[in-house]
Amino acid sequence: MDMPSASMINSNNGVLQQFGIAMLGNQLDIQEQQGANEAAMLASMPAPSPSLESLANPNVGQHIDIGV
């Protein structure tokens, strides 16, 4: 293999590697933004209201007796 073509192949590989790194960085930015959006949506949701059963029988389900 002659040196000029080897140099061109090596240069092309470097460009492709830089492109791949840039694309991965872009995907990371997108994922971070989506995570922040999901966290904001979860924070804005109202707290769940107590169920009708827990209002009628507040002590049901509060204690568990386990015997083996």
N, C-alpha and C positions, 0 to 999 in steps of 0.2 A: 504494500500500500504506500502510496506516495504521501509526503508530508502535507501538501496543501489540502488534499481531500480529507486526511485525518484531522487536520486542524478545523476544517469546516464542519465535520461530523461532531467534533468535540464542542464547538461553538453552538451548534444546533441543540445538542443535548443540554447545554447550560441554559439556553433560552427556554426549552421545554420544562426544565426543572424549575426555573423562576416562574413560569406560567402556572405550573402545578401548585407551587407554594402560594402564589397570589390567589388562586381559586380556593384553596383550603382556607386561607385567611378570610376570604369573602364569606364562605360557608360558616365559619366560626362566628363572624359578626352577625349573620342572619340568625343563627341558633341562639346567640346571646339575646338578641332583640326579641325573638319569640318567647324565650324563657322569661324575660322581663314583662312582656305583655301578659303571659299566663299568670305570673305572680300577681300582677296588678288586678287581673280579673278575679282571682281567688280572694284577694284582699277586699275587693269591693262587694263581694257577695254577702248578703245578710246572714246573721247567725241563725242556725236551724232552731225552729221553735220546738218546745217539748211535745212529745207525742200525747195523744189523748189518753192512752193507757197509763203513762207516768203521771198525768194529772189526776186521774181517778184513783190510782193505787200508787202513791209515791214511794212506798217501801219495797215494792216488788222489783226484784232484780238487783237490789243493793248489796245483798250478801249471798255468798255461795258456800254451802256446806259440802265438803268433800270428805268422804269416808271410804277407805280401801280395806 
